[in-house]
């Protein structure tokens, strides 16, 4: 026997070798998982680049169909759901993970991740409110930065923001049907209210010192709504309106009027809660727009395959009604005192009181539109385009 040889534990060597192989496999799997997670988190930045390998197509069109300057269309990767709004003259686009802010020329101005599930976007003036519907987080921001963010104890039902940046958040409550919390522009709580009635919408007054609430209840088997006026410096209500037999979808307020848009009718109230006029719908409400006391509504009669456009001015009691022999209209907007209707054949413009029809675009492959300054932005499934609007 060689005196220099040493006893070797073969079993121990095999176990060590097996353990090294397991560690190598473990770190390889972790590295691969990290790469996959990183690629998924950054998908909104690299997927559009892959889509653009075949070359960039620009189709910014004016009313006459001529090419204009800009970086349109904007590509929406994967056909994901997105929301749009105007933010201080810029186009805000919110996806499931990011808030993008573009100039009206299509240049990316800002990109911020929100990481909210079921995120919702509201804008007013220079401020944007991003909140987690069904969650407990929200934040207020402008086009350059996030001003403040909060995490609440209860889940958020919906939220609204005023022109000067005050935010009203309506949440669940353990002891009441819901709770309202109002914050000033710095994020300080200035008003709260525990509600024994279900609040379905809220609209700030023009000075943001108070608001009106729309509550909903069942009366003799019918859904009815009521308007309540409150001031943020008082715990007492200013007034409550009589009930109206419709479910409020949206509430608007000016210095002179309050407009209630319901599912079966709409109504104007004065600033003391007295009913001024109401209008029962002729067909199913498909879309609407409101601006400075004026309302435009788009209706669809599926049986007759007709569309109706009704315009109402708070100063005039009689509505104006226009009827179309097709039901392809999808979206209606009030732009520069005119009515613009988007359908399968493009965009038609009308005077607010009816007549004066004029075709301003032949682009009909879009679902919605919004206007910012001298442009109309066309919103499609996987792209956003722009046309010049000369009124």
N, C-alpha and C positions, 0 to 999 in steps of 0.2 A: 504493500500500500504506500502511495506517495504521501510523504509527511507534509508536503505543501498544499495538498488538496484540502478543500473545506466542504463541510456538509452543506448541501444545497436543498432547500425546501421547494420542490417542484410545484406543489399545490399553491404555496404562497405566491410564486412567480406568476402562475396562471391567473390567480385572483387579481393581482395587481394589473396585469395586462388587460383583463376583462374590464376592470374599473376604469382604466384609461380610455378604452374604446367607448364606454358609456358616457364618460365626461365629454369626449370629442363630439359624440352624437348630440348630447344635450346642448352644448354651446352652438353647434351648427343649427339646431332647431330654433334656439333663441335668436340667433342672428337673422335667420330667415324670417321669423315672426316680426322682428324689429323692422326689417326692410319692408315687409308687407304693410305693417301698421303705418309706417312713415309715408309710403306711397298713397295709402288710402286717405290719410289726413291731409295730404297735399294734392289730392286728385283734382281740385278745381283749378290748380295752376298748371299741371302737366297734361291733363286730358285735352284742353283746348289747343295746346301746342301740337299734339298728335293729329287732331282734327284739321289743323291748318297746314299739314305737310304738303298737300296738293296745291297750295297757293292760296292767297287771300283774295276773297271776292268782295268788292265794295259795291253797295247798291243803295246809297243815299240818294233819294229822288226828290225833286221839287214837284210842285203842282203840275208842271208841264212835262214831267217825266225825265227831266234832264239830270245828269249826274251832278251831285254837289260834293263839297269837300267833307271829310270826316272819316271816322273809323267804323262805319257801319257796314253790314249788320253786326251786332254783338251776338256771339254764339253762346247759347245756353247748353252746357254739356249734359248729355244723357237725358235730355228732356225732363229734368227735375222740376218740381214745383218751385215757383219763385213769386215774389211780391215786388211791386214797384211803387214808387211815390216820388213826388217832387221834394227836394230838400234844398231850400235857398237857391233856386235856379239850377240845381244839379239833379241828375237822375239817380235815385237810390234804388238799388236792386238787392233784395235779400234772398239768399238761397238757404238750404237747410243748415249750413255751417258758417256762412260768411255774409257780411254786409259790404257790398261794393258801391262806391260812389263815383259816377262818371260825369264829366263835363257834358254840355249839350253837343259837343263836337265828337263825343265818343272816346275821349281820353280818360284813362283810369286815374282818378284823383286820389282815391283812398280805398284801402282794403282792410277790413277788420274781421276777425273771427269772433263769433258770439257763443258757440258751444251750447246753445239752448235747444232743448227738444221742443218740437211744435212751436217754433218761434213766430211771433206776429210783429208786424211793423206798422207804426203810426207816425205821421209827420205833421208838423204845423210850423210855418215860417222857417226859422233857422234851426229848429230842434227836431230830433227824431227820438221816438220811444220804441225800444225793442223789449218785448216781454215774452215770458214762457207761459203760453196758455195751458192751464192744467198743472203748471209747476209753480215755483215760488220765487223766481228771480226776474229782475228787470233792470234796465239801465237807460239813461238819458244821454244823448250825445249830439254833437253838431257835426258838420262835415269834416272837421279836422281831428276831433278827439272825443273820447268818452268823458262826459262831465262827471257823472257819478253812477254807481250801481248799488243795488240793494238785494238782500235775500230776506224774504218775509217768512213768518211762521205758518201762514195759511196759503193755500194754492190760489193762483190768480184766475179769475173768470174772464175778465177783459180789462183793458186800460185805455185811457185817452190822454192827449197832451194838448195844451193851449198854445197860442201863438208866442207867448213870452216864456214858455218852458215849464209851466206848472203841470204836474202829472197827477192824474186821478187813477187809482188802482182799486178795482173791485175784487174782493177775495171771498172765499168760503169763510164760514164761521161755525164754531161748535155750538153756539147758543142762539144764533140768529140765522136768518136766511142768507144774509151776506153782510159784508162790511165794506165801507168806503174809506180810503185813506188818500188825502191830498197832500202833495209835497210842493214846496216852492222850487224856484229854479236852481237852488243850491242843494236840494235833497232834504231839506228840513221839513218835518211833518207840521202842517198848519191846520189840518182839519181831519176829523174822523167821525164816522157815523155808523152805528149798528142798525141794520135795516130789518124790519119785520115783514117787509114786502120784497119780492124779487125784483132787483134793479136790472133792467135789460139794456139800457143805454144811458149815456151821460153826455151833455154838451156844455162847454164852458161859456160864460157870458163874454162879451167882447173885451171887457176890462179884466177878465180872469179873476174877479173878486168873488165870484159865485158860479153857480151852474144850475142847470135844470136836469132832473132825473126822470126817466121813463120807467115806471113800474108796471108789472103785468100780474093779472089775477084772473081766476075763473069765476064768472058771474052767471048763475043759472045755466051752466053748461057751455057758455060762450067765453072766449078769450077776450079780455078787455085790458086797455092800457090807461094809465093816469100819469099826468105830469106834475112834478113837485119842484118848486123853486127854493133854493137854499143860498145863503151867504156864508162864506167861510169864517166870518167873524161872529157868527151867532149860531146857537144850537137850535133856535126856533126856525121853522119853515116860514118862508115868505108867503107862500100860497100853494094850494093844490087845485088842480083842475077837476072837472067832472070826468067820469070815465067815458072812453070812446071804444066802440065794439070792434077793435082790430088789435092785432099783436104788433107792437112797434118794432120795426126793423132798424130804423135809424132816426136820430134826433138831431135837429140843427137849431141854433139860436143866433139872432142878431139883436141889435138894440131895440128894434121895433117889433119883431115877430119871433115866434117859435114854430117850427115846422116838424110835424110828426109824419114819418113815412111808415105806413103799416103794411100788412100783407094783403089786405082787402080794400083798404081806403087810406087816404091821406088827409091831413087837416092842418090849418093854420090857426094859431092862438095869438092873442096880443100879449104884451109883456106883463099882464096881470092874470093871465090864465083863462081869459074868456075866449070861447070858440068864435072865430071869425068866419071860417068857411071850411067845408069838407067836400071830398070828391071820392065817390065809389068807383072802383076800377071796372072797366068794360071787359077785361080779359085778364089773363095771367101776367103778372108783373115780371118782366125779363131783365130790366136794367133801369138805372136812374142816375141823375146827377142833380146837384144843388149848388147854387152860387148866388150869394147876396140877396136872398129872398125869392129867387126865381128857381123853379123846379122843372125838370124835363124828365118824363117817364116813357119807357118803351114797353109796350104790351104785345103779347103773342097769343093769337087765337088759333090753336092747333086744329080745331075742327074746320074752320073756314080757311085755314092757311093764310091768314091775314096778319099784318102787324099794324099797331097803332102807336102814334107818338102824341102824347098829351103834354102841353106846357101850361104852367100856372104861375102867375105873378101875384105876389102877396098883396099888391095894390089893386088887383082886378079880381073880381069874384068869378067871372066866367072863364073856364079853361078853353084853350085852343086844341082842337083834335085834328090830326092828320092820319089818313088811312092808306095802307099800302097793300097791293094785291099779291104779296108774297110774305113769307115769314122767315126770311134769311137774315134779318137784322140781328146783330149780336150785342152791340154796345152803343150807348148814347152819351154825349158829352156836351156841356155848355162851354163854348169857346168864343170869347170876344163878342158876347151878346148874340151869337148865332148857335144853332143846334147842328151838331155833326153826328151822323148816324153811320156806323160801320156795318156793312153787309157783305154778302158773297161777291158783289160786283164792285166793291170799293167803298169810298166815303162820300156821302151826299151831305151838302150843307143847306140849311133852311133858315129863314128868318124866325125869330122866336115866336112871332105871332102867326106863323104859317106862310107858305109860299116862298118865292125867291129861291127855288131849288137850283143847286149848282153842284156839279160833280168836281171834287177836288183831288180825288185819287182813285186809281183803278186797282190798287192793291187790296185784294179781298181775302187773302189766305191768312188772316190774323184773327185773333179772338177778342182782343181788347185794345184800347188806346188811351193815352193820357197826353195832355198838352203842357208844355213848358215854354214860356216866352213865345217865340215865333216858330215853334216846331210842334209837330204831332209825332209821338213815338208809338209805333205799331208793335204790339206784343203778341208774339206767336208761341208755338209749342217749344221750339228750340232756337229761337232767334228774336232779336229786337231790332227793328229798323226805324228810320226817321224820314219824315218828309217835311219840307218847308211849308209853313202855313201863312198865307198873306191875308186871310180874312175875307 
